[in-house]
């Protein structure tokens, strides 16, 4: 999956004298698209081989090896139908990166001294990162939605106040247990608020937060987030 860490890793990759072949393929969700994908990829790779004809011999050999390996991997592109892919190869430098993208890109194959990352950077800017937190009295389920993928981020659970057989003097025991219960719930909201703030600041973080649950639980979490 595409993320900023993937882009940074590719940007920081050094390939020395060897060029990088950057291949972008748009995979539209239709049977017709799947049928013509191999032909489109072959055309792109033929164009890349033609453009690399003037390179020094060692660089030409590296690019030709990249092209041969991609031609043998054409069948693997069908598994990403409905999305797009970006592939970065440099046989001479040992670079082999395959990224599934959440949206369409323009078909292109570029040979350069570095990976061509502009479409990925534009996609990162376009797709916002969401955090969805479902808050209960003693639990919180936190999900992350990014680049078209929804995944469980964390599950939180605080202590439970056990029920008691109330009696005691003038309902004192009942009041004590209720006070303790309210204290535990307030503490849980603080934990949820603090954790969401930590996740927001963490690497990968999120841009927008969505809270779900009963009105009381959502209000409790919001109050802690605003403090």
Buried (B, 14 or more C-beta within 10 A) or exposed (E): EBBBEBBEEBEEBEBEEBBBBBBBBBBBEEEEBBEEBBEBBBEBBEBBBEBBEEBEEEBBBBBBBBBEBBEEBBEEBEEBBEBBBBBBBBBBBEBEBBBBBBBBBEBBBBBEEBBBBEBBEEBBEEBEBBBBBBBBBBBBBBBBBBBBEEEEBBEBEBEEBEEEEEEEEEEEBBEEBEEEBEEBBEEBBBBBBEBBEEBBEEEEBBEEBEBBBEEEBBEBBBEBBEE
